[in-house]
């Protein structure tokens, strides 16, 4: 019996030693892998692909990556964000590790889709509450103070005092140079403009901004950005658009912009075929009795 107990203890001891040995080996392997990644996988070459507006060095400088940095310790998301913010005309970034020592930065550049004109919506300005002496409730006072604080917060932000170029997705690119040729957008108040950031507008203009981005994306996808000279977002139920030089289009708000654009294009083509290439006027897509109603321009 004593011999059997002794054998069991020896077996348990071997198992414990074996487990400890495995843990130590695992820790050693992890340490070796970490040391190897730190020592051996250092950046020696940085390649830039897809750039044309910016030089490779400009992209590398914006990335913040330097020769000697560790390939596995760098944060690819941070690299992408630095490039997107510092180089406004970059729309997408994809850093890729190439073992043992190469970092390839794939960039996709974008172009200006529109020019947002200087605009201030007077109706959006806060109006003082009427003092009628009726003794409003504390809840009403609190609500009024909240609205006032929001209005004051927006009022303290810097408003654009020059037109800005934006991408189809609403990214601010730069102050529009004279004669930029980009289509003109009216009806948005640009808040705190800064190259590389997304276009920000007051709360009451958020739906206008969403409509603009949807319309610009639809025009870009259809290859018709150059067919539009202006977009007017100041109306409450429709979007105004100068289309193909001779047509003032009215597109309904709340509808799919890609579909509305397709209907408009087909209606204009039909009008040009039936009335000739000099046809001009208003194409209204907001009426219920027809997809598009054409009203000729007064001669």
Buried (B, 14 or more C-beta within 10 A) or exposed (E): EEEEEEEEEEEEEEEEEEEEEEEEEEEEEEEEEEEEBEEEBBBEEBBBEBBEEBEBEBBBBBBBBEEEBEBBEBEBEEBBEBBBBBBBBBBEBBBEBEEEBBBBBBBEBBBBBBBBBBBEBEEBEBEEEEEEEEEBEEEEEEEBEEEEEEBEEBEEEEBBEEBBBBBBBBBBBBBBEEEBEBBBBBBBBBBEBEBBBEBBBBEEBEEBBEBBBBBBBBBBEEEBBEBBBBBBBEEEEBBBBBBBEBBBBBBBBEBEBBEBBEBBBEBBEEBBEEEEEEBBBBBBBBEEEEEBBBEEEEE
